[in-house]
Every structure is written in C-alpha cells, then in structure tokens.
C-alpha cells in the first residue's frame, strides 16, 4: 500500500505561482510512481501512473537513469538506492529521529510489540522512526513508508490537533476509501472521532487499515507545546486485546512520549543557551 492521496499530478502549472517549475513537479511525480506495490514499472505504467505522455515519461526516466536515481534493465525501471539521498537531508535535520530512537527501542523491549513515530505530510503519515518485532502487516514498514492518515492511529492523532480550518480542508480534499470493512469513511463520523482523540489524548484504531492490525497512538509535542509527531504501538488483534492496548500499553506509550518530549526540550535549551532547569 502506498500513500498516493496527494501525489502531485502533472499538468497543473496554471494553478501555481509564477515561479512554479512544472518540470520539477513532473520529475518528482515519476519518482513517486514507484512504491512497495510497484517497485518495478514499465514506461507505459509510469506514464499511466503520472498522467504524462509516454514520450515525456521516457525523457524523465532516462534523465533519472543518467543521474543514478533509477535503473533500467531494457524493459522495466526501478529506483536505485541513491534516491534515499533525497530524503536524508530532511531526516538528518529532524531532531526527533535521533532523540526518539532509543526511547522507541526501550518501549519495544518492554512490551514486545512494534512501535513507530510518524509525522504528517499532506494527506499521509510518513514513518520517521520504526522499531518492529514480529511482522504483522502484509506490507513491510520502514522509515519513509507512507499510509493514509484517516485510517491510522498516528494519523488521527496528528489530524486531531490541527486547527478546525485545516481539518475541514483535509476532509474536503482527501479520498476516504474503505481499506477494510471496519474503515470509517463518513466525514462527519471521522470528524467526531478526531474530537474524541483531541479530548482523550490518544487514538485507538482497530483493523481499519488492515484486517488483524490494531494500534494505539499518542502525540509527541515540541518545546512550544505543538504536536509535531505521533508515536504508536501496534499488534495483531488475535494477540493483543483492546483492553490490553488501553490498560497496559497506553501508560507505557505515554511515558515514552513524555521522555522524548523532555529530551527535545533539553536539546532546544542547549541550542539556545538557556538553562532547562529554570
């Protein structure tokens, strides 16, 4: 599953400002056409996924091959490891990744279930920290993986603490698709769930993104109090009950998030020269 809900579609430069570079948008659309479900694509498939003509898609693909971001075996194309450089600058500058990693690892060691941290990017959550135990999903998850925000516990946490205007815009723009029989896709029902998340301080999602997957998430705040990320624990519904999620995992998850927040505050204090003990 890939997060394609706000994938850039070519051909809309007239909707942008005068400095908008449409060719860059198209090149990025070609890169984003690849994903866990489509690691290799033919020219025709790339053109279809991006809305480009075959001739334009071919030019972009061959340029990416020349630059070392894409490989071509004569028939199909695939991303090369060098494409990771495009996200490394962001991740390396995101202080939460280094700060949070040991706390996530400690939590996983205590509860023996997977834990992750995500940030909101458009209509999707993007994983920035991931510590797995047993694989419980049909799709492998790693740093950089994207999932729709509306049907994930971390996504609901991140959406819940947005302004009313931002939530309205999200619900207007996003395509709410049922990924399982449990997925909430009615906008007003989702809005009510987000209000509940905001008041109770956590989100519990039971088999809405994938059958058998149950997860719970809490916010992670920066020193100003703004919610900048979400942290979750996930497990298989046959192994982890809802009562266990809320009764046992939630307190430990909140403690881990609080320790991350303390470290972010201390890091910020050291950078600005202030005394965190004051």
Number of C-alpha atoms within 10 A of each C-alpha: 15 17 19 16 16 14 15 16 16 18 14 10 15 9 8 10 8 8 7 12 11 15 14 12 16 21 19 17 22 24 19 18 21 19 18 12 9 13 12 18 19 15 17 15 18 26 19 14 17 22 17 20 13 15 12 14 23 18 12 21 23 16 14 20 17 11 12 14 20 19 19 17 7 7 9 15 21 20 21 14 11 11 15 12 11 10 10 12 10 10 17 11 10 12 14 21 18 15 17 23 17 14 18 26 19 14 21 19 13 11 15 15 20 22 25 25 28 28 22 22 15 15 23 24 28 24 23 22 22 22 21 19 15 10 13 19 14 9 13 11 18 15 15 17 20 23 24 27 27 30 26 27 29 35 27 30 30 30 25 27 20 16 10 12 8 13 16 13 11 18 17 11 12 17 15 19 13 14 15 13 11 15 21 20 16 12 16 11 11 19 19 12 17 24 16 14 23 19 11 10 15 25 28 24 21 23 20 22 26 19 17 16 18 26 25 25 32 28 30 27 19 18 15 7 9 12 19 15 24 26 29 28 29 24 23 19 16 9 9 17 14 16 10 11 20 16 11 12 23 21 12 16 27 19 14 22 26 16 16 24 21 17 18 20 17 16 16 16 15 12 9 8 9 11 9 12 6 4
